């Protein structure tokens, strides 16, 4: 970890406005050195960065501020390539997560509770994750890269696991990825194309893929791409291996076919008994069927596999309140106190003068 603090990470970028357009023709210089990121002439403590998000070459950096009226400010950058964007996000996340964990440990030591400190490291992005007050479980969730990993050495490593996430479209544990929606048009002397990128699981892409096929049917240039996206949504990008059938189970769950979804999920769990993501999906299916008690039990099973699995935690807190499980809700909130503090680095917030300079 010390190596990451000592490296000087240099990069170039464009500032983007709120519409996602570059504010100038020329790239600016940026670098990460120690615990500070410099963007053009502005120096920002990395511990003050609340969140980083990337879409292709675009990065959104959200920074905590000391202004109670505007506690967060966001910066939009465009990096030279997807690779540079990924590398920059990873560098920022590794450093800020280590700083937050260090601060958390020092806070516990001041209270005489240093022995309760516990942390883990994401095997995919190397971010440090605070696990104090949480029971040890076979899996680990990383809110920096949204991955769910099985770390128990007694269990067989699962190759497909690194690609599975919560789909932003349907909210189910699946294999979301980038799809490009593309339309080409030709009207007498007017021609052109329209496209945008979307991140979702293959089943969530199928309706849009069919629209693309019919929308591009009359114009040859767009049709092959539409067919390719349709193929990807039906099989070229589906989950395979021990998680085969996950997409089918999710489709059945969303259509209200709980029996069919259970059949797919049980088949997966017979091969992968420890899987917080699949048990989370089962909870979501039960929730859609207006069965909150059984849904809560499924989310509890998900947290038994991965104690810091945030998607299951968020659903369970709401269900405990709905079911009147006051004591269970209090216990769950107390266990997650350290995790929530990790995501609120108020002590490292930047001043309003820095915000004004950035804007």
TAZI-V62618 format. One record per helix or strand. SS is the DSSP state (H for helix, E for strand). FROM is the first residue (numbers start at 0). LEN is the number of residues. If there is no record, write none. Layout:
SS | FROM | LEN
SS | FROM | LEN
This chain:
H | 1 | 5
E | 7 | 9
E | 21 | 1
E | 27 | 6
E | 35 | 4
E | 41 | 4
H | 45 | 3
E | 48 | 7
E | 57 | 8
H | 67 | 3
E | 71 | 8
H | 81 | 29
H | 113 | 3
E | 118 | 3
E | 127 | 3
E | 138 | 4
E | 146 | 4
H | 158 | 5
E | 164 | 2
E | 172 | 2
E | 176 | 11
E | 189 | 11
H | 201 | 14
H | 219 | 17
H | 240 | 3
H | 245 | 9
H | 257 | 14
H | 275 | 13
H | 291 | 14
H | 309 | 14
H | 325 | 10
H | 336 | 6
H | 345 | 3
E | 349 | 1
H | 351 | 7
